[in-house]
Amino acid sequence: MSRTESHFTEITYFNIPNYQVYSTNHPSGNAHGGTAILIKNSIPHHECPSFNSYKIQATNIKIDILPLSITLSAVYCPPRHPISAYEFETFFSTLGPRFLPGGDWNAKHTFWGSRLTTTKGRNLYKATRSNQFTYLSTGEPTYWPSDERKRPDLLDFFIAKHTYSNYTQVETNYELSSDHSPVILTLSTTIINKHTNISLTSHRTDWEGFRLFLEEKIKLDTKLKTPDDIDEAVNNFTQLIQHAAQGATPTICEKKKTCYNIPKKVADLISGKRRIRRIWQQTRNRNQKRILNNLTRELQKLLKKRNNEIIEDYLINLNTKDNSLWKPTKKLKRPQQRVPPIRKPDDTWAKKDSEKSDLFADHLIEVFKPFPADADSVRHEEEIIKFLDVPCPLSLPTKPITPADIYFTLKGSKMRKAPGFYLITEKILRELPDKAIIYLTHIFNAMLRLSYWPLTWKYAEIIMLQKPGKPVDDVRSYRGISLLPTLSKIFEKLILKRFLSEESIQNVLPNHQFGFRNLHSTIQQVHRVVNTIGQTLEEKSFCSAAFLDQQSAFDKVWHTGLLYKLKKLLPQQLYLLLKSYLEDRFFRVKFNGTLSKYGQINASVPQGSVLGPFLYTLYTHDLPLSNNTITATFADDTAILAKHKNATVASDALQNHLDSLQLWLKKWRIKVNESKSVHVTFTLKKSLCPPVALNNTLIPRDTKVRYLGIHLDQKLTWKHHIQMKKTQLDLKYKKMFWLLGPNSKLSIENKLLLYKMILKPVWTYGIELWGCAKPSNINIIQRFQSKTLRKMLGAPYYVSNKTIHEDLKIPFVREEIKDRPKNYRKRIPNHLNELIRELEKPITTNKRLKKTYPTDLFILEV
């Protein structure tokens, strides 16, 4: 056990039976700083010279219980002294060829999980990176300041040389009351099995044995006459599938470390070094020590060269056939996440995983409640409750489900979806025998007949993901992703088809809602907005537009109001089934493998479900419209535009629509976050439209807005959108430089594949619209592509960009702009939605401005 800031002096006496204590005091002799190591007497070891300066204090011992000796060091770096990278390297050089120093470095860097990067942390990172040292860190804060204005951060960690992470395990201990949490490192002589995700199957699963087990155990004569019968049948069927999958999957043995053939020269050097080391240990002859040091340095150079060759061979042989290409790159799309603490309501910190999961659960319990009704809505709520108490009129039974329906649904389901709590994946369901499919069909039809949803299928396991750009210590900065049972989602897909076939549903789906609908896309909705703005600019008019941000749109859906609308739209059997689907839902939060307490869901449409988006669309289908405005919605993203030659008239039309919308929002307990909404005036004139308000709160004005991933500026120049995409591209390329850079040994084919799959989709999104930008703006993206391709090839300066593009068969951005509208235009004519059919029409017959619009790209393509 090591201790930093031991505060020992020459007169300090510290003793623990059966332990040896080694310490290094502060150079001044005062009781501050310093380090100490406690080690059992039974462990073979000896003390090494300590490192004692005002900037670094370290106590060093060497132990010999592993195949190779290793130096352990307790380190303390006082916060007030700056330390250069050279000084860190000087300290590391005193620890020998294999070491493991750890302690309070007072050096922050995001590389090992700190909240930010300081100068000392940057220098320590340079020293570790240049010498190919590794860090061992939990990613969790270890320093807990008493000052409420300061935030916890990670200061305590280990740095290792020739110590592999497979043989170590690092964890934080929160049991002590110190302002520094102890970090516990376990060092083993064998590989430590780390936590892995539990799975019922593997690539070695015997699917034939899986099917035979189910054929033998399933009994089709099960009675399904009551809800209790359905619950019991679902539980038994789930357990049978789990047992069959586990029984057909052999136990995975411990993975053996991959061995590589060692060159004879390296093997001879190792033997010679060991022989000289034995001689030196016996004689302590200086000449033998000099020979040993020379052999050690030569061996290190050869091993380093050999490791580089292995890495190069790995990169060269990467391909997509066995997913080996995606293993090193699948995490490149998001920055490395540290493990921050979460602030509790009483301003203390949730440190443990169990505390965090319960804190998230308490937060979600409040989230999954409808917004309270105001005084004006009480009477409306009483009418709804009275309507729901009236028995449903009788209707014809719903068309039953057939085994063929289940086969077809399973065939079209995605294979890599998260399985939820019961671990039953789509792959497992696809391997079900015919008898199991027939049994599942009986269960589904019983659910339809009794209008009952099994209780176990209403359980959601929620994982929390941080929202980009939000404070990491705020519980409100995280959104929940629900993992639902796969069997439940299969039934939802079958039921959704029956809902969509109902004539009453087809008649109420609004044309302006493009979200969660087949053959509708975000680009088409933004295209409608762009056409409206283009008409405004051509007519020398004003377009007053409000882009509204709904607050917890899906999480706050009022169940009573939703059931009211469903009862008016659906036949009795389907309405009662959805009523059972929404009632008695519950959840638990899963955080780092720790489950929270159960929580009740009293509002929301189930996220992660198939029916959730459909239910939200029905809940908002009666959004008020106006003849003087244009409404564009995609799920909960709502844009309302009003255009007129008079700025005041345009804002008045928008304000009248917002006033009617305000009454509707209160009626159905929906809230709009006015501070996050945006009011933009699209015009070429200098004057702006008067401000507009919602709920007696002015909507903030801006000259640009981000709508469905597309940045729209006041004059529709697309300059801001392209600049934002360029920034996003630079960040992604920086993280991928080790694979795409000129020094990477990755083949050109794989580099191109990475570029096409990760970088290119960033700038091609919406190219059917922003392709109208000026050549000077489009060249910004073209320059990025040219530089990236040039660096990928390592091409010299005298090779032209045209040659590079032609050799790699990568089209220029201008060629993409000409080519992309072809496929986009094919989806517009003969579309079922008349609003999409209108996108093919030119913005105006007499163009006034020298601007290009999306419809002009269609004409150029012809």
Salt bridges, closest charged atoms under 4 A:
GLU5 OE2 - HIS7 NE2 3.97
GLU87 OE2 - LYS55 NZ 2.94
ASP104 OD2 - HIS180 NE2 3.60
ASP147 OD2 - ARG149 NH2 3.13
ASP153 OD2 - LYS108 NZ 3.59
ASP153 OD2 - ARG115 NE 3.87
ASP156 OD1 - HIS180 ND1 2.92
GLU175 OE2 - LYS352 NZ 3.04
GLU208 OE1 - ARG211 NH2 3.37
ASP268 OD2 - LYS264 NZ 2.96
GLU309 OE1 - ARG306 NH1 3.66
ASP362 OD1 - LYS597 NZ 2.59
GLU366 OE2 - LYS369 NZ 3.32
GLU381 OE1 - ARG669 NH2 2.63
ASP405 OD2 - ARG498 NH2 3.56
GLU431 OE1 - ARG211 NH1 2.45
GLU431 OE2 - LYS427 NZ 3.08
ASP473 OD2 - ARG151 NE 3.69
ASP474 OD2 - ARG476 NH2 2.99
GLU539 OE1 - LYS643 NZ 3.67
GLU583 OE2 - LYS579 NZ 2.65
ASP622 OD1 - LYS565 NZ 2.84
ASP730 OD2 - LYS726 NZ 2.88
GLU816 OE2 - LYS760 NZ 2.55
GLU816 OE1 - ARG820 NE 3.38
ASP819 OD1 - LYS822 NZ 3.73
GLU840 OE2 - ARG825 NE 3.41
ASP856 OD2 - LYS847 NZ 3.11
GLU861 OE1 - ARG825 NH1 3.59
